[in-house]
């Protein structure tokens, strides 16, 4: 059966549904905008109040701005964007219309739903007539209904009123409070530096603009001034990176700050506060706050001061030192220099320089500036040249200045100290001369001269002091020195030389005044008006003989070391100088004083002269000198006799010890100790013999240097060939051998009894031989003494006779020369 197909819903229903959708969008938009407008007004008022009360900095305002944006974005999304983004189906809209218009029942929703399946209703077992009738019924029922009345018109109007009201609020606020709105907008939207109206106005002193340029590492002293208004109770300095107040500190009020005072804008003096940032190493921003006032943020920008990156010192010593130019290592001062040196300073800075200054700082003197040159081709480089007069012991500071007049934070410093070119060192000792010489003597000197650089000249400087007797005029006062002051003592007189000729001279003192002064004891004791008993009247006295007064004359001179001409220029010279005193023309009784002098090559502050210690010799007759030599020789002979006795005692003790342990299988500990003591005593005897040999050799050498005999004279041959040389052999050979035998016997183990006894016997024989040799030497020493005594006796006879014939003088000379030498 054929049935007619139903038609679609008329377009009138579809248009009404489209109008409803558009109306919903507008209603939702107005509702969302109203909520957003209220949110805008709320965040504006909150931000305005917070910024007004707390004067927020830029960072804080930015945070508030982000919060405002977040709140408004949330409101816009929740109340505007999300509702507008929703879609509403026909069924939902139709159900809303049917809910608003109950008279429709469900006819409209049924018509809408049947219209969707109009092509399928036959398959679903539906009657086409029924479907068509339902659609037509619903369409007819909706024909006279306004679908948009499902929206709440009152709420829509309220939302519009909210929007208009918020707009009117901002318009009115702008009309009545334009400065506040403008300030808020600049501060919170443009993040500008506009200021809220305030009672206290603060300003940084000495800051141009909103930036302070500070060399890194310097201290920053900040001063804030109350420009006008009420003086606050306190002012704090806020600081932090990026214009954010991360930290704050209270500023120190300066003199004249009275909290609560009213400061006029044209006041001559205004309250100030200060604060110092120490050792600033990072950039930051600062702001001062006090009362309701604050300053704009000021950025502290760091720049580098110029620094000395490379620095070199070249020290050139004076030419006479023959030293090379030295490059001084940086930072290792103070550096030593010799007067007359020159100094070159070179270096480079971290940036181009405008100028550089080298200051010389000497204690107790004003600073002196040395010119420093800047390299025109490379203005980071600098140099200075200090002449010899500018190189002094002082502290030096080099300061560099960059092209914007920033100075180096710390100057490059170094110090110089003067090195001493010491006076030449002169060491001298007598070799074979004691404190007495004869006019024709030779004075050998062993000399060592040294200098830091070079010896250029040397010699002996002497002074001869001669005593002269001046007859006194009876009854006249004499200007001569009293007898007790005949010969003033010489300070620092060197001691008599040892056996090796060490030391200086002078154990002799002026002879004591033997004048009998008893005749003066009662002189001048009579008192005026006093009577003397007759028995006390003195007998007639003879006039006292006038003693001649003694005065002194001095003459000086020098003896150059001509033989050293080829050696001058060396820093050390060692030599033996046999000084002949005959050209000095000494006389018996003279005091001969001298020093060895050396001159260096210092051409700047010299030349300097070094001197040895002072020597003092007394000029005597041959007889006096021989008597002194004989006395010293007898002293050594007596000591040698004591040594012979000691050697005999040692032999006796060794024999007793050998007899005690003879044949015993072992050597008892006390016997070993006794052997050790015997060995040491033998060594001691040898050392004392060595000392005596040295003394005797000194005596012989002294006789030779004073020319008491000719070369290889009898006395010299006797003493050297039969006393000194045998004594030296004894010391170097026989005595050490005997001591070694005693030590060997002590060290032998207990099992070697026979060898020990044999060694002891050999040691006793060696000791006996030593004693025999010592007695032989003693016999020749006595003989030499007799020879000397004979010579001295002959000189005394000459003095007594006065006029001895030439033959007698010739025989005495031959005796001295040894031409009649017989055993």
C-alpha positions in Angstrom: 0.0 0.0 0.0 1.3 3.2 -1.0 1.5 6.1 1.5 2.5 9.8 1.0 5.8 10.8 2.6 5.8 13.6 5.3 7.6 16.9 4.7 10.4 18.5 6.8 9.9 21.0 9.7 9.1 24.4 8.2 11.9 26.9 8.1 10.0 29.1 10.6 10.9 26.8 13.4 14.5 26.6 12.3 14.8 30.4 12.1 13.4 30.7 15.6 16.0 28.3 16.9 18.8 30.3 15.1 17.5 33.5 16.7 17.5 31.8 20.1 21.1 30.7 19.6 22.2 34.3 18.7 20.3 35.7 21.7 22.0 33.2 24.0 25.4 34.3 22.7 24.7 37.9 23.3 23.3 37.2 26.8 26.3 35.2 27.7 28.6 37.9 26.4 27.0 40.6 28.4 27.0 38.4 31.5 30.7 37.6 31.1 31.6 41.2 30.3 29.7 42.4 33.4 31.7 39.9 35.6 35.0 41.0 33.9 34.2 44.7 34.3 33.5 44.1 38.0 36.8 42.2 38.3 38.7 45.0 36.5 37.2 47.6 38.9 38.1 45.3 41.9 41.7 44.7 41.0 42.1 48.3 40.1 41.0 49.5 43.5 43.0 46.8 45.3 46.2 47.5 43.3 45.6 51.3 43.7 45.3 51.0 47.4 48.2 48.7 47.8 50.5 50.8 45.7 49.3 54.0 47.4 49.9 52.6 50.9 53.1 50.6 50.3 54.8 52.6 47.4 55.7 49.4 45.6 58.8 49.2 43.6 58.9 48.1 40.0 59.4 44.4 40.8 56.5 44.4 43.2 54.3 46.3 40.7 55.1 43.8 38.0 54.1 41.0 40.3 50.8 42.8 41.1 50.3 43.4 37.4 50.7 39.7 36.7 48.3 38.9 39.5 45.7 41.3 38.0 46.2 39.8 34.6 45.8 36.3 36.0 42.6 37.2 37.9 41.1 38.9 34.9 42.1 36.1 32.6 40.5 33.6 35.0 37.3 35.7 35.2 37.2 36.1 31.4 37.7 32.4 30.8 35.3 31.3 33.4 32.5 33.8 32.8 33.0 34.7 29.1 35.1 32.4 27.0 34.0 29.1 28.3 30.3 29.8 28.2 30.6 31.2 24.8 32.5 28.2 23.7 29.7 25.8 24.5 27.3 24.5 21.7 23.6 23.9 22.2 21.7 21.3 20.2 18.1 21.7 18.8 16.7 19.3 21.3 18.2 21.3 24.2 16.8 24.5 22.9 13.4 23.0 22.2 13.2 21.5 25.6 14.1 24.9 27.1 11.2 26.5 25.0 8.8 23.7 26.0 9.9 24.3 29.6 9.1 27.9 29.3 5.8 27.3 27.5 4.0 24.4 29.2 1.1 24.5 26.7 3.3 23.0 24.0 3.5 19.8 26.0 6.0 17.7 24.0 4.7 18.5 20.6 7.6 20.6 19.5 10.3 18.2 20.6 8.4 15.3 18.9 8.1 17.3 15.7 11.8 18.0 15.8 12.8 14.5 16.5 10.4 12.9 13.9 11.8 15.3 11.3 15.2 13.7 11.7 14.0 10.2 10.7 11.6 11.1 8.0 13.5 8.8 5.6 13.4 5.9 7.9 10.0 5.8 9.6 8.6 3.1 7.3 11.4 0.7 8.2 10.7 1.4 11.8 7.1 0.4 11.5 5.7 3.9 12.0 2.6 5.3 10.3 3.4 8.0 7.9 0.2 9.7 8.6 0.8 9.8 12.3 4.3 11.2 11.8 3.1 13.9 9.5 0.4 14.8 11.8 2.8 15.1 14.8 5.2 17.4 12.8 2.4 19.6 11.6 1.0 19.9 15.1 4.3 20.9 16.7 4.9 23.4 13.9 1.6 25.0 14.3 2.0 25.1 18.1 5.3 26.9 17.9 4.2 29.4 15.3 3.0 32.0 17.8 5.7 31.5 20.4 8.8 33.7 20.9 11.7 31.3 21.6 14.0 34.1 23.0 11.8 34.6 26.0 13.5 31.6 27.6 16.4 34.0 28.5 16.3 36.0 31.8 15.7 39.6 30.6 16.2 41.1 34.1 19.6 39.6 34.6 20.6 40.8 31.1 19.6 44.3 32.0 21.5 44.1 35.3 24.6 43.0 33.5 24.3 45.8 31.1 23.9 48.2 34.0 27.1 46.7 35.6 29.0 47.3 32.5 27.8 50.8 32.2 28.4 51.5 35.9 32.0 50.3 35.7 32.7 52.4 32.7 31.0 55.4 34.4 33.2 54.7 37.5 36.4 54.9 35.5 35.2 58.0 33.6 34.3 59.7 36.9 37.6 58.6 38.5 39.5 60.0 35.6 37.5 63.3 35.8 37.8 63.8 39.5 41.2 62.1 40.1 43.1 62.4 36.9 46.6 62.6 38.5 45.9 59.5 40.6 44.7 57.6 37.6 47.6 58.8 35.5 50.1 57.9 38.2 48.5 54.5 38.7 48.6 53.8 35.0 52.2 54.9 34.6 53.4 53.0 37.7 51.3 49.8 37.3 50.8 49.5 33.6 53.8 51.2 32.1 56.0 50.5 35.2 57.2 54.1 35.1 58.7 56.2 37.9 55.7 58.5 38.6 55.4 59.4 42.3 52.3 59.3 44.5 51.6 62.5 46.4 53.7 62.4 49.7 54.6 64.5 52.7 58.3 63.7 52.6 60.4 64.2 49.5 63.8 62.4 49.5 66.6 62.7 46.9 70.0 61.2 46.5 72.8 63.7 46.7 75.4 63.8 43.9 73.5 61.4 41.7 72.8 62.5 38.1 70.0 60.6 36.5 69.2 57.1 37.6 72.7 55.5 37.5 75.8 55.5 39.6 79.1 54.4 38.0 81.4 52.9 40.5 84.8 51.1 40.1 84.5 47.5 41.1 85.8 46.9 44.6 85.4 50.5 45.8 83.3 51.6 48.7 80.0 53.4 47.8 79.0 56.2 50.1 75.3 57.1 49.6 73.9 60.4 50.9 70.1 61.1 51.0 68.7 64.5 51.6 65.2 65.6 52.6 64.3 68.0 49.8 61.1 69.3 51.4 58.3 68.2 53.7 58.4 66.4 57.0 61.7 65.0 58.3 61.0 61.3 58.9 61.9 59.4 62.0 64.3 57.2 60.1 65.5 56.6 56.5 66.3 53.1 55.2 68.3 52.2 52.2 66.8 49.4 50.1 69.0 47.5 47.7 68.9 44.5 45.5 69.4 43.3 42.0 67.1 44.4 39.2 65.5 47.2 41.3 64.0 44.9 43.8 64.2 45.5 47.5 65.8 42.3 48.7 67.6 43.8 51.6 67.5 47.1 53.5 69.5 48.9 56.2 69.0 52.0 58.3 70.9 55.0 57.2 72.9 57.1 59.7 71.5 60.6 60.3 74.1 63.4 60.1 74.3 66.4 62.3 71.2 68.6 62.3 68.6 66.0 61.7 65.4 66.6 63.8 62.6 64.2 63.1 59.2 65.9 62.6 60.7 69.2 61.3 59.1 70.8 58.3 61.7 71.5 55.6 60.9 74.1 53.0 62.0 73.6 49.4 64.2 76.6 49.5 65.9 75.9 52.9 69.6 76.5 52.8 70.5 73.5 55.0 68.6 70.2 54.7 68.7 67.1 56.8 70.9 64.3 55.4 71.5 60.6 56.0 74.3 58.4 54.8 75.2 54.8 54.4 78.3 53.1 53.0 78.5 49.9 51.0 81.9 48.3 51.5 83.9 46.7 48.7 81.2 46.6 46.1 81.8 43.7 43.7 78.4 43.3 42.0 76.0 45.6 40.3 72.7 46.4 42.1 70.0 49.0 42.6 69.3 51.3 45.5 66.3 53.3 46.8 65.9 55.3 50.0 62.6 55.3 51.9 61.6 57.5 54.9 58.1 58.4 56.2 55.8 58.3 53.2 58.6 59.3 50.8 61.0 57.4 48.8 63.5 58.0 46.0 63.4 56.6 42.5 65.5 53.5 42.0 69.1 54.2 41.1 71.2 51.6 39.4 74.8 51.0 40.5 76.9 50.0 37.5 80.4 48.7 38.1 83.3 49.4 35.9 86.9 48.2 36.1 89.6 50.5 37.3 92.8 50.3 35.3 95.2 47.8 36.6 98.9 47.1 35.9 98.9 43.7 34.1 102.6 43.4 33.2 105.3 45.1 35.1 109.1 44.8 34.8 112.1 46.5 36.5 115.6 46.5 35.0 118.3 47.5 37.4 121.7 48.5 35.9 124.5 48.7 38.6 127.2 51.3 38.3 130.0 50.5 35.8 132.7 50.0 38.5 130.9 46.9 39.8 131.1 45.2 36.4 127.7 43.6 37.1 125.2 43.0 34.4 121.7 44.5 34.2 119.3 42.5 36.3 115.6 42.0 35.5 113.9 42.0 39.0 111.2 39.5 39.6 107.8 41.2 40.2 106.6 41.1 43.9 110.0 39.9 45.3 111.2 43.2 46.8 112.7 45.0 48.5 115.3 45.0 45.8 118.9 45.8 46.6 120.9 48.3 44.6 124.3 49.8 44.7 124.5 53.6 44.8 125.0 54.9 41.3 122.6 52.3 39.7 119.9 53.3 37.2 116.4 51.8 36.9 114.1 51.2 33.9 110.4 50.6 34.6 108.2 49.1 31.9 104.7 47.7 31.9 101.2 47.5 30.4 97.8 48.3 31.9 94.4 46.6 31.4 93.1 49.6 29.4 94.2 52.6 27.6 95.8 55.2 29.8 95.6 59.0 30.1 98.5 59.3 32.4 100.7 57.5 34.9 102.7 58.7 37.9 105.7 57.1 39.7 106.0 58.4 43.3 109.2 58.1 45.4 108.3 57.9 49.1 111.2 58.4 51.4 110.7 58.5 55.2 110.8 62.1 56.5 110.8 63.7 53.1 107.9 64.8 50.8 107.0 62.5 48.0 108.7 63.1 44.6 107.1 62.3 41.3 109.0 60.7 38.4 107.8 61.3 34.9 106.2 58.2 33.2 105.8 58.1 29.4 102.7 56.6 27.8 103.3 54.8 24.5 101.6 56.8 21.7 101.2 53.7 19.5 99.7 51.6 22.3 98.4 53.7 25.1 98.2 50.7 27.4 102.0 50.6 27.7 104.1 52.9 29.8 107.8 53.3 30.7 110.0 55.4 33.0 113.8 55.8 33.3 115.3 56.7 36.7 118.7 58.2 36.7 121.3 57.3 39.4 120.2 60.2 41.6 116.6 59.0 41.5 117.4 55.5 42.5 117.3 55.7 46.3 116.3 53.6 49.2 112.6 54.2 49.3 109.2 52.9 48.6 107.9 53.4 45.0 104.3 53.5 43.9 103.1 53.5 40.3 99.6 54.8 39.7 97.8 54.7 36.3 94.8 56.8 35.2 92.5 55.7 32.4 91.0 58.0 29.8 87.9 58.8 32.0 90.1 59.8 35.0 89.7 56.6 36.9 92.7 55.7 38.9 94.1 52.3 39.7 92.6 51.0 42.9 95.9 50.0 44.4 99.2 51.4 43.0 101.9 49.0 41.8 104.4 49.2 44.6 107.9 48.1 45.1 110.8 49.0 47.4 114.5 49.5 46.9 117.1 49.3 49.6 120.7 50.3 49.3 123.3 47.5 49.2 126.5 48.3 50.9 129.7 48.3 48.9 131.7 47.4 51.9 135.0 48.8 52.8 137.8 46.4 51.8 138.6 43.8 54.3 142.3 43.6 55.3 143.7 40.9 57.4 147.4 40.8 58.3 149.6 38.9 60.7 153.2 39.1 61.6 155.3 36.1 60.5 158.5 35.7 62.6 158.4 39.0 64.5 157.3 39.7 68.1 156.8 43.0 69.8 160.5 44.1 69.5 162.6 44.8 66.5 166.0 46.3 65.8 166.5 49.2 63.4 167.7 47.0 60.6 164.9 44.4 60.9 162.8 42.9 58.2 159.1 42.6 59.2 157.3 39.8 57.2 153.6 40.2 56.9 151.1 37.6 55.7 148.3 39.7 54.1 144.9 38.9 52.8 142.9 41.7 51.2 139.4 41.3 49.7 136.7 43.6 48.4 133.2 43.2 47.0 134.5 44.2 43.6 138.2 45.1 43.2 141.3 46.3 45.0 143.1 49.1 43.2 145.9 50.1 45.6 147.4 49.0 48.9 150.3 49.6 51.2 151.5 50.0 54.8 150.8 53.3 56.6 153.1 53.9 59.6 153.7 56.3 62.4 157.0 56.6 64.3 156.9 58.0 67.8 160.2 59.2 69.2 160.8 60.4 72.7 163.0 63.5 73.3 164.5 64.7 76.6 164.2 68.4 77.1 166.5 69.9 79.9 164.5 71.8 82.5 165.4 75.3 83.7 165.9 75.4 87.5 163.1 77.4 89.1 161.0 77.5 85.9 157.8 75.7 85.3 158.1 73.1 82.6 155.4 72.4 80.1 156.6 68.9 79.7 154.5 66.0 80.8 155.1 64.7 84.3 157.2 61.6 84.7 154.1 59.4 85.1 153.0 60.5 81.6 156.4 60.0 79.9 154.9 57.6 77.4 151.1 57.5 77.1 149.8 54.0 76.6 148.5 53.0 73.2 145.0 51.7 73.1 144.2 48.4 71.7 147.8 47.3 71.6 147.9 43.8 70.1 149.2 40.9 72.1 152.5 39.2 71.5 152.4 36.7 68.7 152.0 33.0 69.2 154.4 30.4 68.0 153.1 30.8 64.4 153.4 34.6 64.4 149.7 35.2 64.7 148.4 38.5 66.1 149.7 42.0 66.4 152.5 43.4 68.4 153.3 45.0 71.7 153.8 43.4 75.1 156.5 46.0 76.0 155.6 48.9 78.3 157.7 52.1 79.1 160.2 51.5 81.8 159.0 52.5 85.2 160.3 55.8 86.6 162.9 54.9 89.2 163.4 58.5 90.4 163.6 58.6 94.2 160.9 61.0 95.3 161.6 60.6 99.1 163.1 64.1 99.2 159.7 65.6 98.5 157.9 63.8 101.3 158.2 66.7 103.8 158.3 69.5 101.4 155.7 72.2 102.1 154.6 70.9 105.5 155.5 74.0 107.5 152.5 76.1 108.5 152.8 79.9 108.9 153.4 81.2 112.5 154.1 77.7 113.8 157.3 77.2 115.8 159.4 74.1 115.5 161.3 72.5 118.3 165.1 72.9 117.9 165.6 69.2 117.7 163.3 69.0 114.7 165.1 71.6 112.7 166.2 69.9 109.5 169.8 70.0 108.4 170.7 72.0 105.4 169.6 70.2 102.2 171.2 70.1 98.9 169.3 71.5 96.0 167.3 68.7 94.1 168.6 67.9 90.7 166.3 68.9 87.9 165.1 65.9 85.8 164.9 66.5 82.1 161.3 66.7 80.7 160.2 64.2 78.1 158.3 65.1 75.0 157.4 63.1 71.9 157.7 63.7 68.2 155.8 61.8 65.5 156.3 61.3 61.9 154.2 59.3 59.4 154.8 57.7 56.1 153.7 54.9 53.8 155.3 51.9 52.1 153.4 51.0 48.9 153.0 47.4 47.7 154.6 48.0 44.3 155.0 44.3 43.6 151.1 44.0 43.4 150.6 46.3 40.4 149.8 43.4 38.1 147.3 41.9 40.6 145.3 45.0 41.3 141.8 44.8 39.9 141.1 41.5 41.6 138.5 41.2 44.4 140.9 39.2 46.6 144.7 39.3 46.9 146.8 37.1 49.2 150.5 37.5 49.5 153.5 37.7 51.9 155.1 41.1 52.2 158.7 41.2 53.7 158.6 44.9 54.9 162.0 46.4 55.2 162.1 49.0 57.9 165.6 50.3 57.2 164.3 53.1 54.9 162.0 54.3 57.7 165.3 55.1 59.6 164.2 53.8 63.0 166.2 54.5 66.1 166.5 52.6 69.4 163.6 53.7 71.7 161.2 54.5 68.9 157.6 53.1 68.8 156.8 51.9 65.3 153.1 51.7 64.6 151.5 50.6 61.3 148.4 49.3 59.6 148.0 47.6 56.2 145.6 49.5 54.0 143.7 48.7 50.8 141.7 50.9 48.5 138.7 49.7 46.5 137.4 50.9 43.1 134.2 52.6 44.2 133.9 55.7 41.9 130.5 56.6 43.2 130.7 57.1 46.9 134.4 56.2 47.4 137.0 55.1 47.0 137.0 53.5 50.4 140.0 52.5 52.4 140.1 49.3 54.5 142.6 48.9 57.3 144.0 46.0 59.2 144.3 46.0 63.0 147.1 48.2 64.3 150.5 46.8 64.9 152.9 48.3 67.5 156.6 47.4 67.6 159.2 48.7 70.0 162.7 49.4 68.5 165.4 48.0 70.8 169.1 47.2 70.7 170.4 43.9 69.6 171.4 43.1 73.1 167.8 43.7 74.4 166.4 41.5 71.7 168.9 38.7 72.3 168.1 38.8 76.0 164.4 38.5 75.2 165.0 35.6 72.8 167.2 33.8 75.3 164.5 34.2 78.0 161.9 32.7 75.8 164.2 29.9 74.8 164.9 29.0 78.4 161.2 28.9 79.1 160.7 26.4 76.3 163.7 24.4 77.5 162.2 24.2 81.0 158.9 23.0 79.6 160.7 20.4 77.6 162.5 19.1 80.7 159.1 18.6 82.3 158.0 16.6 79.2 161.1 14.3 79.6 160.2 13.7 83.2 156.6 12.9 82.0 157.9 10.5 79.4 160.0 8.7 82.0 157.0 8.4 84.2 155.0 7.0 81.3 157.7 4.4 80.6 157.7 3.3 84.3 153.9 3.0 84.3 153.8 1.0 81.0 156.5 -1.4 82.3 154.6 -1.9 85.5 151.4 -2.6 83.6 153.2 -5.0 81.2 154.7 -6.9 84.1 151.3 -7.1 85.8 149.5 -8.8 82.9 152.5 -10.7 81.5 151.4 -14.2 80.5 147.8 -13.7 81.6 145.3 -15.3 79.2 143.2 -12.2 79.0 143.6 -8.5 79.5 141.5 -7.3 82.5 139.2 -4.3 81.9 141.2 -2.1 84.3 144.4 -2.9 82.3 142.7 -1.9 79.1 141.6 1.3 80.8 145.2 1.9 81.9 146.5 1.3 78.3 144.0 3.8 77.0 145.2 6.4 79.5 148.8 5.7 78.6 148.0 6.1 74.9 146.3 9.5 75.5 149.3 10.7 77.7 151.7 9.7 74.9 149.6 11.8 72.4 149.6 14.7 74.8 153.4 14.6 75.2 153.6 14.7 71.4 151.3 17.7 71.1 153.2 19.6 73.7 156.5 18.8 71.9 154.9 20.2 68.7 154.0 23.4 70.5 157.6 23.8 71.8 159.0 23.1 68.3 156.7 25.9 66.9 157.9 28.3 69.6 161.5 27.6 69.0 161.1 27.9 65.2 159.5 31.3 65.9 162.4 32.4 68.0 164.9 31.3 65.2 162.8 33.0 62.6 162.7 36.2 64.7 166.5 36.2 65.0 166.7 35.8 61.2 164.2 38.6 60.5 166.0 41.0 62.8 169.3 40.1 61.1 171.0 39.1 64.3 172.9 36.6 62.1 173.5 36.2 58.5 171.7 33.6 56.4 172.4 30.1 57.7 174.3 31.4 60.8 175.5 29.1 63.5 172.6 29.7 65.8 170.0 29.0 63.1 171.9 25.8 62.0 172.2 24.5 65.6 168.6 25.2 66.5 167.0 24.0 63.2 169.3 21.0 62.5 169.7 19.6 66.0 166.7 20.8 68.0 163.7 21.8 65.9 163.9 19.2 63.0 164.6 16.3 65.4 161.7 17.4 67.6 159.4 17.6 64.6 160.4 14.0 63.5 159.8 12.9 67.1 156.3 14.4 67.0 155.4 13.1 63.5 156.9 9.7 63.6 158.2 8.2 66.9 155.5 9.4 69.3 152.5 8.4 67.1 154.1 5.0 66.5 154.5 4.4 70.3 150.9 5.5 70.9 149.6 3.2 68.2 151.4 0.3 69.8 149.7 0.9 73.1 146.4 1.1 71.3 147.0 -2.1 69.4 147.9 -3.9 72.6 144.6 -2.6 74.2 142.5 -3.8 71.3 143.9 -7.3 71.0 141.4 -10.0 72.0 142.0 -12.1 75.1 143.1 -15.1 73.1 146.2 -13.4 71.7 148.3 -13.2 74.9 151.7 -13.6 73.2 151.1 -11.0 70.6 149.8 -8.6 73.3 152.9 -9.1 75.4 155.2 -8.6 72.4 153.3 -5.4 71.4 153.7 -4.0 74.9 157.4 -4.8 74.9 157.8 -3.1 71.6 155.9 -0.1 72.9 158.2 0.2 75.9 161.2 0.1 73.7 159.7 2.8 71.5 159.0 4.9 74.6 162.5 4.5 75.8 163.9 5.5 72.4 161.7 8.6 72.5 163.1 9.5 75.9 166.6 9.1 74.7 166.0 11.3 71.6 164.4 13.9 73.9 167.5 14.0 76.1 169.7 14.4 73.0 167.5 17.3 71.9 167.7 18.8 75.4 171.5 18.7 75.3 171.6 20.7 72.1 169.0 23.2 73.5 171.3 23.8 76.5 174.3 24.2 74.2 172.4 26.7 72.1 171.5 28.6 75.2 175.2 28.7 76.2 176.0 30.1 72.8 173.4 32.8 73.1 174.7 33.7 76.6 178.2 34.0 75.3 177.1 36.4 72.6 175.1 38.5 75.1 178.1 38.6 77.4 180.3 39.9 74.5 177.8 42.7 73.8 177.8 43.7 77.5 181.6 43.8 77.4 181.4 46.1 74.3 179.1 48.4 76.1 181.4 48.5 79.1 184.6 49.0 77.1 183.1 51.5 74.8 186.2 51.6 72.6 187.1 48.1 71.5 189.7 47.6 68.8 188.7 46.5 65.4 190.2 43.0 65.8 188.0 42.3 68.8 184.9 43.5 66.9 185.9 41.3 63.9 186.3 38.2 66.1 182.9 38.8 67.7 181.3 39.1 64.3 183.0 35.9 63.1 181.6 34.2 66.2 178.2 35.4 65.5 178.4 34.4 61.8 179.6 30.9 62.9 182.9 30.9 61.1 184.5 29.2 64.2 181.8 26.7 64.7 183.1 23.7 66.6 181.5 21.0 68.6 
